Amino acid sequence: MSISGDQNNPYGPPQPNPYGQAPAAQNPVPAQQNPYAQQAMPQGPAAGYGYPTPGVPAPPAGAPLGAPGASPVGAGRGISGWLWAIGGAVAVSAIWGSVLFATGGFSSEPTPDLAGYAYTGDLCADTSLTPFQDAHFKTKTNTGTASKDANPQHSGTQLKTLDTMTCNVAFEQEGAGSSAYSSTWLYNTATLHRGSDPAPEFADGYRSYEKQDTSVGYRVEAVTGLGDEAYLVTRKDEGGTSNSSYVILGVRDGWMTYQSTWSSYASSSSSGKQPTATEVATMLKTSATETLRRLQNSRSG
């Protein structure tokens, strides 16, 4: 009698499990609870990398894409708009900067303060001679027809940084006598400074007269009531003679400078009485006040 399931009888009924009952299959750990379970990679292009999210309408053609991983709608659109706004601000700043450079907005050139004064081609026409005429000085008659013989003489030049005007007048004293020698001149200059402010050096230009180490001494004093600042320079006559005088009046008003110089000499045979330095200073200040007023009303000519 053969034993069922004998290894020598392969056709017999199966033998019982020699190791006992087969164990039942254990329940698998759900994927979401298994920290070591590998997540399935998405098939096809991943949403948020330039491809539309499933179920969300695609943006219109030409619309800017958001950053990688961001949705093209909602937050992604806000970031894109913010970047476009920054780019627009930079572009506007660049344009505005170019406009300022083109129009001189960043220019370092100073703006001249001419205090209302204007250039005139004939300073003599605006120079007040009344104070000198009242002191019995009259303009000498022309001795020739050439321009160098003209009296008064005027000139003017307009350049980029300076407008200069001059007027020279030769006087003769009434009642001085034909045989007496005398020389009396009035030299006037007016300058419109367009390139630099003359204020920092103006006072020192006249104070320097006091520092000259020469045989002739000068006295310098400030004058009030004329422009922004004014100075009077008077020569000291060591010999005590009263037949000559030399007085300078300098005025600065904004970027305009004005100087009026009186120079006179008369021989001892002259019967006319020469004015004192104080009297000359008064004439210069009176003339300058009226002359500067006229210059402020002048027009180019």
C-alpha positions in Angstrom: 0.0 0.0 0.0 1.5 3.3 -1.1 1.5 6.3 1.1 -0.4 9.2 -0.3 1.9 12.1 -1.1 4.9 9.9 -1.1 7.8 11.5 -3.0 8.0 8.3 -5.0 4.4 8.8 -6.1 4.1 12.2 -7.7 0.6 11.6 -8.7 -0.8 11.0 -5.2 -2.7 13.6 -3.3 -0.7 16.4 -1.8 0.9 15.9 1.6 0.1 18.2 4.4 2.4 21.2 4.9 5.4 19.7 6.6 5.9 23.1 8.4 2.4 23.5 9.6 -0.4 25.7 8.4 0.6 28.4 6.0 0.5 31.9 7.6 -2.3 34.2 6.5 -1.3 37.2 4.4 -0.7 40.4 6.5 -2.5 43.6 5.7 -0.2 46.0 3.8 0.7 49.4 5.4 -1.3 52.1 3.6 0.9 54.3 1.4 0.1 57.5 3.2 1.2 55.9 6.5 4.4 54.5 5.2 7.1 57.1 5.5 9.4 55.0 3.3 6.9 54.5 0.5 8.1 56.3 -2.7 5.5 58.6 -4.1 4.5 58.1 -7.7 6.0 60.6 -10.1 3.5 62.6 -12.1 3.1 61.5 -15.6 3.7 64.2 -18.2 4.8 67.8 -17.6 4.6 69.0 -14.1 2.1 71.8 -13.4 3.7 75.1 -12.4 6.7 74.8 -14.6 5.3 76.7 -17.5 2.5 74.2 -18.1 -1.2 74.8 -17.1 -2.5 73.3 -14.0 -5.1 70.7 -14.7 -8.5 72.2 -14.4 -7.3 75.8 -14.6 -7.7 77.8 -17.8 -4.4 78.6 -19.6 -3.3 82.3 -19.5 -3.7 84.2 -22.8 -0.9 84.0 -25.4 2.0 86.3 -24.7 1.3 86.7 -20.9 4.4 86.5 -18.8 5.0 83.2 -16.9 5.5 83.1 -13.2 8.5 81.8 -11.3 9.1 78.0 -11.4 6.7 76.2 -9.1 4.2 79.1 -9.0 0.8 79.1 -10.5 0.4 81.5 -13.5 -2.8 82.8 -11.9 -3.3 84.3 -8.4 0.1 84.7 -6.6 2.2 84.1 -9.6 0.4 86.9 -11.5 1.0 89.3 -8.6 4.7 88.6 -8.5 5.0 89.1 -12.3 3.1 92.4 -12.1 5.5 93.6 -9.3 8.5 92.8 -11.3 7.0 94.7 -14.3 6.3 97.7 -12.0 10.0 97.8 -10.9 11.2 97.6 -14.5 8.9 100.5 -15.4 10.2 102.6 -12.5 13.8 102.0 -13.5 13.0 103.0 -17.1 11.3 106.2 -16.1 14.2 107.1 -13.8 16.7 106.5 -16.7 14.6 108.7 -19.0 14.3 111.5 -16.4 18.0 111.4 -15.7 18.8 111.8 -19.4 16.4 114.8 -19.5 18.2 116.4 -16.6 21.6 116.0 -18.2 20.3 117.3 -21.6 18.7 120.4 -20.0 21.6 121.1 -17.5 19.8 119.8 -14.4 23.0 118.3 -13.1 25.2 121.1 -14.4 27.8 122.5 -12.0 27.9 125.9 -13.7 26.7 128.7 -11.3 23.8 130.9 -12.0 24.9 134.6 -12.1 23.0 137.1 -9.9 23.2 140.3 -12.0 20.8 142.1 -9.6 18.8 143.5 -12.6 21.8 145.1 -14.3 22.1 144.9 -18.1 24.9 145.4 -20.6 25.1 148.7 -22.5 27.4 149.5 -25.3 27.8 153.1 -24.2 28.5 153.4 -20.5 29.1 157.2 -20.9 25.5 157.7 -21.9 24.5 156.2 -18.5 27.2 157.9 -16.4 25.9 160.8 -14.3 28.3 163.8 -14.6 26.1 166.2 -12.8 28.0 166.1 -9.4 31.2 167.1 -11.2 29.6 169.8 -13.3 28.1 171.2 -10.1 31.7 171.4 -8.8 32.7 173.6 -11.8 34.3 170.9 -13.9 33.2 170.6 -17.6 34.0 168.1 -20.3 36.9 169.1 -22.4 36.2 169.8 -26.1 37.3 167.3 -28.6 40.6 168.2 -30.2 40.3 165.9 -33.2 38.0 163.8 -35.3 39.6 160.4 -34.7 37.9 158.1 -32.3 40.9 158.2 -30.0 40.3 161.9 -29.6 36.7 161.5 -28.6 35.7 162.8 -25.2 34.0 161.1 -23.4 35.3 157.7 -24.7 33.4 154.5 -24.2 33.8 150.9 -25.0 32.2 147.6 -24.2 32.7 143.9 -24.7 30.5 140.9 -24.2 32.2 137.6 -23.6 31.0 134.2 -22.2 32.0 134.9 -18.6 32.2 138.7 -18.5 30.4 141.8 -19.9 32.7 144.8 -19.5 31.9 148.5 -20.0 34.1 151.5 -19.7 33.8 155.3 -19.8 36.6 157.8 -19.6 35.9 161.5 -19.3 38.5 164.3 -19.4 37.5 167.4 -17.4 38.8 171.0 -17.3 38.2 173.3 -14.4 36.3 176.5 -15.0 38.3 179.6 -14.3 41.6 177.8 -14.1 43.3 180.1 -16.6 44.6 179.3 -20.0 48.3 179.2 -19.0 47.8 176.8 -16.1 48.3 173.1 -16.6 45.8 170.7 -15.3 44.7 167.1 -15.8 41.5 165.8 -14.5 40.1 162.4 -15.4 37.2 160.2 -14.5 37.5 156.5 -15.2 34.4 154.4 -14.9 34.1 150.6 -15.4 31.2 148.3 -14.9 31.5 144.5 -15.1 28.8 141.8 -15.3 30.4 138.6 -14.0 28.7 135.6 -15.5 31.3 132.9 -14.8 32.0 133.3 -11.1 30.8 135.2 -8.0 33.1 138.2 -7.4 32.0 138.5 -3.7 34.7 136.4 -2.0 37.6 138.5 -3.4 35.9 141.9 -3.7 36.8 143.4 -0.3 40.4 142.1 -0.4 40.9 143.7 -3.8 40.5 147.1 -2.2 41.9 146.3 1.2 45.2 145.4 -0.6 45.8 149.1 -1.2 46.6 149.5 2.5 49.2 146.7 2.3 51.3 148.2 -0.5 54.8 148.8 0.5 55.4 151.9 -1.5 56.1 155.6 -0.9 52.5 156.4 -1.5 50.0 155.3 1.2 46.3 154.7 0.9 43.3 154.7 3.3 40.5 152.3 2.7 37.1 152.6 4.3 33.7 150.8 3.8 30.8 152.8 2.3 27.2 152.1 3.2 24.1 152.7 1.0 25.7 151.4 -2.3 25.0 147.9 -3.5 25.8 144.9 -1.4 29.2 146.4 -0.4 31.3 149.3 -1.3 34.8 150.7 -0.5 36.5 154.0 -0.8 40.2 154.2 -1.4 41.9 157.6 -0.9 45.6 158.4 -1.6 47.5 160.0 1.2 49.6 162.9 0.1 52.7 162.8 2.3 53.8 166.2 1.0 50.6 167.9 2.2 50.0 169.4 -1.2 46.4 170.1 -2.2 46.8 170.4 -5.9 46.2 166.7 -6.7 43.9 164.0 -5.6 43.4 160.3 -6.3 40.2 158.6 -5.1 38.6 155.2 -6.0 35.1 154.1 -5.3 34.3 150.4 -5.7 30.8 148.9 -5.6 29.5 145.3 -5.8 25.9 144.6 -6.2 25.3 140.9 -6.8 27.6 139.7 -9.5 28.0 143.3 -10.9 31.0 145.3 -10.0 31.5 149.0 -10.6 34.5 151.2 -10.1 34.8 155.0 -10.4 38.2 156.6 -10.2 39.0 160.3 -9.9 42.5 161.5 -10.8 43.4 165.2 -10.9 46.4 167.4 -10.9 46.8 171.1 -11.3 50.0 173.2 -11.5 50.7 175.8 -8.8 49.9 178.5 -11.4 46.3 177.4 -11.6 43.9 179.8 -10.1 41.2 177.2 -9.6 40.8 175.6 -6.2 41.1 171.8 -6.4 38.4 169.8 -4.5 39.6 167.9 -1.4 39.6 164.1 -1.2 36.4 164.3 0.9 34.7 166.4 -1.7 35.7 164.1 -4.5 34.4 161.1 -2.5 31.0 162.8 -2.2 30.9 163.5 -5.9 31.8 159.9 -6.8 29.2 158.4 -4.5 26.5 160.7 -5.8 27.4 159.9 -9.4 27.6 156.2 -8.7 24.1 156.1 -7.2 22.5 157.6 -10.3 24.7 155.7 -12.8 23.8 152.3 -11.2 20.2 153.2 -11.2 20.4 153.9 -14.9 22.3 150.7 -15.6 19.5 148.7 -14.0 17.1 150.1 -16.6 19.5 149.7 -19.6 19.0 147.4 -22.5 21.6 145.8 -24.8 22.9 148.3 -27.3 
